[in-house]
Amino acid sequence: MPKPKVKNELIAKPKPLKFDSWDAVANWNSFKDEWETYEEASGLDECSSVERLVTFLRVVGKDAINIYNSFSWSSETDARDIEKVIEKFEAFCLSERNARYHRYLFHKRDQEAGEKVDAYAADIRNLAEPCGFGDLKEMLICDRIIFGLRDRYVREALLKSDEVESEKVVGLVNAKQEEFNKRQQAKFKAKDLLKNLTKGRGKMADDQDIIELDDHMNSEDEEAEDDYDEENGTGKAEDELILKADSDIEEIQEDDTNGSTGRESSVETKETPQTKRDTEFTSEDFKIELRGLPRYYAMGQLKKLLNETLQLKAHKIKPAGNNKDWAYVTFRDEKSRTKALTVLDEFKWKKCVLSCSIAKPVEDPVQAKRAANSKFLEGVDPDAKIPINERVVKSVTPYAHFTYEDQLKKKQKAGLAALRKLGQEMANTNPELKQWVKFHKLRRKGQVCEIDEIVQSPKVDAYRNKCEFTVGINPEDNLPTVGFRVSSYKAGSLAVGPVGHLVHIPNTMKKVVEVFQDYIRSSEHKPFDPLTHEGVWRQLTVRTSSHDDVLIAVVIHPQDFSEEDIGDLKQDIIDYFKDGVGTSAGVTSIFFQAFGQKEPGPEDIEFEHLWGEEYITETVLGKTFRISCESFFQVNTEGCEALYETVASFAELDGTSVILDICCGTGTIGVSLADQCLKVYGIEMVKKAAEDARHNADLNGLANVAIYTGKAEVNMNAVLAQCAKYKTVGVVDPPRAGLPESVIRALRKCENMDRLIYMSCDPDGAFKNFVDLSRPKSKNYKGEFFVPIRAAVVDLFPHTPHYELLILFERWEERKWRRIMEGNPLPRDEDYFKRIPAKPEGEYQAGSSEDRQGKNKRTMDQENLQKKMKGS
């Protein structure tokens, strides 16, 4: 149908008509008013009936179009008459069929995870309003409330009830849930106290005591209804046990106050000097061990269970390892940990019964190493004989002693190994791909896709535009130093070495480090010590650009500073770089962050802008970008241009393509390539980053870039619906850990996106994403799977082992690949087929002699066809 020509296309269109609300009549009236206003304001009312109908169907919404398609018409003319269509919709919203639709919504409504009973029951009542239940309404509401409850214990208990008033049913539900929760808490408290109270008196709990308690508690569960005390809401036997435990606690506390427990421990304890760190908050103090987890689960699913479904406010979750059935979870306070222990013990999840217990805090790595190594106890570093400069090179730029050609060979080899591993895992997880993987491996020396030559960095030395420097002590001269750690803290190292000799840092950045180091050495404050948590200076971040911008961000530990003290320190930093000795560094922006020890509550502390420009600017492929203090931007600007040019090559952009930049950040990829595209759609969850992306598009005068704020899995389908007629290529450049599983599942479901370019700076971290993209269809992974067809290693980090791996994934098309593997490609695939190497001769073929002869003949036919095509 032709697009209607309206006078004013800027007039806002009506919002889609909603059918999922109980007041469908009001929704229709509202939509109709908006539609009539839009017709008049836009000039659409002067168009033909067909043009008006086309516009109507475009704005009325997907649900309404399905209803329109179900209408019966006396003639084709009526079906294209806008006035008759509107009459049909108006009649539908008042008809019995609409009531049936609402009855369908009513009967499928169940309580959602984490939803309170009162809210659930209120929605059930609203859904019942337009259903036409008559005198049966209250009874059906009660039934629906009970049938849809998530709690099986409460649901089964209420199925025995004959209550037919919804308000009373809700009261019964709340009472039953409270009863069940109290019994669970009582059970946990009794077991935990019996185990720990005796331990506190110098005696471990006897195993037989635990067994007897378990038997007692289980029998109490079975007799709960008989023993239930309506007045206090818990089992009488359990109350007695709790009261006895409480009295034991009081007795122990009283003994502790008097200086003795009555049973002296045989273990002597030594008092150790207390540092500031010993008095500070750490979530390790509120840690549990969660066991009985399923063999396979996504970390996102476990986080959702703990923090959304059960609302336990977990602080950190650390799995024990692959295929391990336990994980460690930390909390911000004892109250949260106690709640988690109560709720999770014997909780059923994914057909598994969970158990949990208090876990010991992880020992500090430096303290652990010093305790295990007498040299550390003496304050001697085992690597002290190696000059500090060499140790920094070994830690930060371990490839610096290789020629650049050798560095590239090593990185290409690492990329090939990652792709070879991917092929093996694809064949293991997706039976449908076994022959496909074998076909490519036989012809590509063990690889599963076409692999380009490594893309070199245009700039090998002094390429870094951002570095985060640690402030610490140089062990050679014991002076405060701004530089890099010679090893990780986890490995037991605190030493910090200088950076003036490192080849990958530009002189501009080295000058800033030198000037700031002079400043802190003349300061009355010491560097922060992560072992004792004493000292002030933590970190210096430096960002530079090709436009001579220099942004610095100073991070301190505020210790016990007053607001006035911090204000004086900020002003002193500004004066030093603006008017003092520090002016030689050419700093154009100063940011500041006072970051103390972790405290219960939100952790995010934004950087404060102190002086100068709020942003720096950089140019990539002729486009200008605004970069804020915390924005992500590739650390190698020239290498970034080579990377994005490779992306454009993979995407085969020809001016008619659409790019979907998923998790787009500040929009660097989409904006850089926008001139080669028909349209760029970006999706970004972080609001500030999305605003920067829109600003960068406007800054470069790009009208074909649209940025959506929100989760990728929520917005992806809506965005793709706008580009269904065009060749759409998805691009993702996630953090080292890869994309959340929910985003991968959403990518799989978007079946009108056939090609996806995945950029990874850590193939090991993103490996699960690669495998999940190629898994067979399932309940979790809907939509056809992807296969890798082309890859390239891009060197963005000379002198280090790190690199970017680009993989072009294509949605699986069985017919295409069957024809290619048979040596008879479709015309559109002939260019790709020509690039497939011939299978090495003499390859052993399994099966009977007839099978081998048939396979050899097919191979020869394929090779002959390839030769013909190459010859032509």
C-alpha positions, 0 to 999 in steps of 0.5 A: 500500500502507498504511504499516505501523503499528509500535510504535517508529518510532525504531528504526534500519532496516537498511542496504540490501542490497549486491550489488556486493561479491564476498561476497554471501552474507556481505552477505545474512546480515548484512542478514538479521540486522539485519532480524530484529532490527529486526522484533522491536525495532520490533514489526513482527513482530506486523503482517500479512505484507503490512505486513512485506513493504512495510517490507522492500521499502522498506529492502532497496534499489533493486538488491534491488527490481529482483531481486524484480521478476524473481522468478517466483511460483507464485501472487500469494499467494506474492509477498506472503508475506514468508517466501517472499520472504526464501527467494527472496532467500536462494536467489538469493544462492547461485544461478548467477544471482548468479554471472552477475551477478558475472561481469558486474561482473568483465567491465565493470571497467576501470582508473579515472583516477588508479588505481594498477595494484596497486589495480586488479589487487587489485580484479579478483582480488576480483571474480573470486572468486564468478564460478565461473571454475574452472581458467580464473580466473587466465587470465581475471584476466590478460586483464581486467587487460590489457584494462581498462588506460587506458594504450594504449601499455602495453596494446598492448605486453602484448597480445603477451605470453603471461603467464598469472600475474596477479602477473607481469602486474602487474609487466610493467605497472609496468615498461612504464609506468616505461619509457614515463615515463622515455622521455617525461622523457628526450625533454622534458629533451633538448629543453628543455635544448637550447633553454635551455642555449644561451640561457644561454650568450648564444646562442639555439638554432638552429631547425635544431638543434631540427628535427634533435633532434625527428627524432632523438627520434622515431626513438628512439621507433620503435626504443625496444624494440631500444635498451631497456636492461634495467638502467637502464630508458631508451633508450641514445641518450637516456641519452647525450643526457641525460649530455651535457646534464648535463655542459653544466649542470655546465659552465655552473654552474662558469662562473657560480661563477667569474663568467663564462659564457665568452660575455658578453651584449651586453645591459647590465643595471641593478641595481634596489633589492630590496624584501621582495616580491622575495624572497617566494614567488609562483606566477607564478614557476612558470608554464607556458603550456598550448596545444592545448586544445579549443575548448570545455571546462569549467574544472572538466574541466581542473582535474580533468584536472590535479589528479585524473587527472594529479595535477599539483597546479596552483595556479591556472588562468587561461584566455586567453579565450573560444574560445582554445586556451591557458591559463596554469597556475601551480604552487607550486614548480619541481619541480611545474612540471617534472613538469607540463611533462614530463607535459603535453607531447604529452598527448592530451585530448579528441582534442587534443594538448597542448603546454606551455612555460615562461611569463613571470610577469605584471608587477605592474600598479602597476609596469607602469603606473608604467613606462608613465607618466612621471607615475607615475615622478615619484610623481604620480597623474593623478587627484590633482586630483579630491578623494579623497572624490569619487574614493571615491564614484565607485569605490564608489557610482557611482549615488549622484548619481542619484535612487533612481527613476533608479537603479531604471530603470537596473537594470531596463534592465540586467536586461532586457538580460541576459534579451534576451541569454539569449533570443538565446543559447537560440535559437542553442544549442537549435534546438528553442527557436527558435520558442518564443523567437520567440513570446515576443519578438514579444509581450514586446518582445524578452524571452523571459519574463514580467518583474515590476516591479523590487523596491525596497530597503526601505532605501536609505541606511545599509543595509550590514551588512558591509564589508571596509575596506582599510588604506592611505595617503590621498594627500591627507594621507599618513596611514594610513587605513581605507577603500576603494581609489579604484580597483583594484590591477589598474588601478594604484592604491594610494590609499585614501580615507575612508568617512565621507561614503558614504551606504550605510554605517551610522553604527555601522560608520563609528564603528568605522572611525574608532576603528580608524583612530585606533588604527593611526595611533597604532601603531608599525606601518605599513599594508601596502604591496602593492607592496613587501610591507612594513608590517603593517595589511592590512584591517578587516572589520565586521559589524553587526546589528539586535540591536546586535551589532558584530563586527570582524575585524582582518587583518595581515601578520605580517612577521618577528614572533615568536609573542610579538610577535603575542600582544602585538599581539592583547592590545593590540587586545583592551584597546583595544576592551574597556577603552580608547578603542575602547569607544565603538565598541560592539564585541561580537566580535573576530576576528584573522587573521595573513595573510602572503605566499603560501607553498607548501602550503595557503592557508586560514587561519582567523580566530581568535576573540580576545574577545566573542561568537563569533557575531552574530544577525540576524532575517529574516522573523521567523526568527533566524539565527546568523552567524559571522565568515566566513559568507555573509549578504546585506549588505542585511537589509531588502532580503534580506527583499524578496528572499526574499518574491519567491522565495516568490512565484515558488515559489508556496508553499502549505504543500504544497510542498517546497523543495530549497535547493541550495548552501544555505550557512547555510540562510537561504533555506530557514529563512526560508520553512520556515513556508510549506512542507511540507518544506525540504531543504538541501544544502551542501558546506562542513561548517561552513556545514551545521552553522550551517544545522542550528543555525539550523533548531533555533534557530527550532524548525523540524522540517521542515528537513533539511540534508545535507552533501556535494556537490549533484551527489552528494546531489540524486537521493537527496533528490529521491527522498524528495519525488517525490510533492510539488511540488518547487521548487529554489532556488540562490543561488551566488557571483558566478561561478555554479554548477560545471558538475557541479551544472548537469548534476545539476540537468538529470538530476533530472527530478522537479524541474520548477521551479528559481529561480536567484538571481544577483548577477552575471548575466554571471558566471552567464550560462553556467549559464543557457544550459546549463540550456536546452541540448538533451539530450546526453551531458553534459546529460541530462534535459529542458532548462529554459526561463525563464518569469518573472524579476524584478530585486531591488535589494539594492545601492542607489547601485551598479550591482549588483542581484539577478536572479531567474529562474524556470526550468521544465522543458520540456514540448513539449505545454504550449508547443505548445498555448499557442503555438497559442492553445489552452492546457491548463486548468492553463495558462490563467492564464499564457496570459491574461498573455501580451501580444497580438502587435503588429499589422502584424508581417511574416510570412515565407513564402507568402501562404497561409502568412501567411494561415494564421498570421494566422488562428491569431493572430486566433484566439489573440487572440480566445481571450485576450479571452474569457478576460480577459472571463470 
